[in-house]
Amino acid sequence: MTTAIGAADAIWQEYGHKNEREVNKDLGKNEFLELLVAQLNNQNPLEPQDNGEFISQLAQFSSLEGIENLNSSMGDILSSVHSSQALQAASLVGRSVIFAGDQAIVDTEAEADFQGSVLVPQSSSNVYVSIYDEAGTLVNRVNLGAQKAGNHNFTWDGTNSDGELMPPGKYKFKAEGTFEGETQGLYTMLPAKVESVTLSPQGGDMLLNIAGLGTLPLSQVQIIGQ
């Protein structure tokens, strides 16, 4: 007759000396099932284990297998997301984007005027955009007049208030509007060119490296152009 002590010894002889064979240090589902079978084979027939214990162990086995499957599925999903990001990144390099910001690189010598837009939350009696150079000096002001709520375009020909052409470079655009006699700042939407893209190894937000402006999270991009 197998005693409880004998059963424990048998289990220990079979599974206790892991250093005598090459095994995984973590208890996997196969090892867990083998251990459960060994318990059944070596239990004391006069004092069998309670059914509740077996049910509990089987539940643990199911949970372990479910966690392993979940980890595998999550790994596949992350790999797929990273691959998708890489393809998306390749398609963005060299293209123009529109983002919410107050600085832009302006080629004042280009044939076309610089274009941006102002987001007006409600009707305003007067909307205008002040343009500053890198030194913080006011260069010019574009007046849009009274505007209803919406996104309104503005253009700048690259000249200062005296009509002189400014050099190409970085400029700041500060939009303001008058609402019931009070002046409030407004958001501007400005164009930029994507030079390269930085991918997050953890699958986080993609960072766009904007020409002359640094990095910009993809989530802040409003429009992707040509």
HUPE-V983653 format. One record per backbone hydrogen bond with DSSP energy under -0.5 kcal/mol. NH is the residue of the N-H (numbers start at 1). CO is the residue of the C=O. If there is no record, write none. Layout:
NH CO
NH CO
//
This chain:
3 1
7 3
8 4
9 5
10 6
11 7
12 8
13 9
14 10
15 11
16 12
17 12
18 16
20 17
21 18
23 21
28 26
32 28
33 29
34 30
35 31
36 32
37 33
38 34
39 35
40 36
41 37
42 38
43 40
45 43
47 44
48 45
53 50
54 50
55 51
56 52
57 53
58 54
59 55
60 56
61 57
62 58
63 59
64 60
65 61
66 62
67 63
68 64
69 65
70 66
71 67
72 68
73 69
74 70
75 71
76 72
77 73
78 74
79 75
80 76
81 77
82 78
83 79
84 80
85 81
86 82
87 83
88 84
89 85
90 86
91 87
92 88
92 89
93 89
94 194
95 92
97 192
98 223
99 190
100 220
101 99
101 188
104 171
106 104
106 169
107 105
108 106
110 107
114 156
116 154
117 189
118 152
119 187
120 118
120 150
121 119
124 147
125 178
126 178
127 145
128 176
129 142
130 174
131 140
132 172
133 137
136 133
139 131
140 131
142 129
143 141
144 127
145 127
147 124
150 120
152 118
152 150
154 116
156 114
160 164
161 139
163 160
166 158
169 106
171 104
172 132
173 102
174 130
174 172
175 173
175 186
176 128
177 184
178 126
179 177
179 182
182 179
184 177
186 175
187 119
189 117
190 99
190 188
191 115
192 97
194 95
195 193
195 209
196 209
198 207
199 197
201 199
203 200
207 198
208 206
208 216
209 196
210 208
210 214
211 193
213 210
214 210
216 208
218 206
220 217
221 218
222 98
223 98
225 96
225 223
//
